[in-house]
């Protein structure tokens, strides 16, 4: 049977909260075999345990059959970095660091088949900069081969928690080909997502709007405008947001919020994006939010 995205095997790089969620929706909803890689075995174990829990909950709520859950789980295989070589598309979901992503895309471009799509789940980093690293060494970026190699890079931005949030933001680098864009969009739709597109600007649409909002909330706390609980309650009850901005910052990860804000600030040189000192200090203290138990709130689970 022909499928519009043509993805018969997906690679997911990074088994953190985003990578795991992407593996989950790909295996369960798009029904695509997933090869999952993370350099940390603990992260993989933690991720797979969460996947089992989410599948069991879907079964207990009658949303899927036991068989569908078993099939989805069996579609996910843990591999080492070399195990991604034959995939039709890879989604990279490692931390928000340009140099790290560029080094990953350099290796992917050299090792994967020339027709494999290379997608990044980056929240804010330029897809054009990432794509520029996907030109194999010795090739000119302006040559036909160089353009073809960078042309298979695309931004595929999922939202946390991936199984629940209905959106994927699709970002085209200057180099991205229409074919890559079309296949990536079809794949996101097969994962059950609605797709919006954004130009390759720092933070795209989503985080160019969300991060100044979160940052303003942190500045309110810093200035003593209101308490943590009153800031969050104002937005939850006054504007019907599912989470207050401080709670949401903890949920996303304070280190991730800071990395995105730094990308926005450096990429635009606009002072409205300057990260608050309190956020910087909390990250200095290694208080990363929900992921390690301490942020604006404390977490014991
Ligand atoms: N993984 C999978 N499912 C999860 C989950 C997770 N981490 N966290 C919650 N859920 C599920 C629950 O299991 C529950 O499912 P159910 O209906 O089958 O029981 C459902 O979500 C609702 O959860 P709860 O009843 O426990 O709690 P809430 O009603 O408060 O919902 C929430 C939790 C869905 C996280 C909601 O608070 C929410 O939508 N918060 C805002 C999230 C948000 O804004 N995300 C985007 C962040 S920005 C981003 O990701 C971009 C990046 O670039 C920074």
Boltz pocket constraint, residues with backbone or C-beta under 6 A from the ligand:
constraints:
  - pocket:
      binder: B
      contacts: [[A, 54], [A, 57], [A, 61], [A, 121], [A, 122], [A, 123], [A, 158], [A, 159], [A, 160], [A, 161], [A, 162], [A, 163], [A, 164], [A, 165], [A, 206], [A, 207], [A, 210], [A, 242], [A, 243], [A, 248], [A, 252]]
      max_distance: 6.0
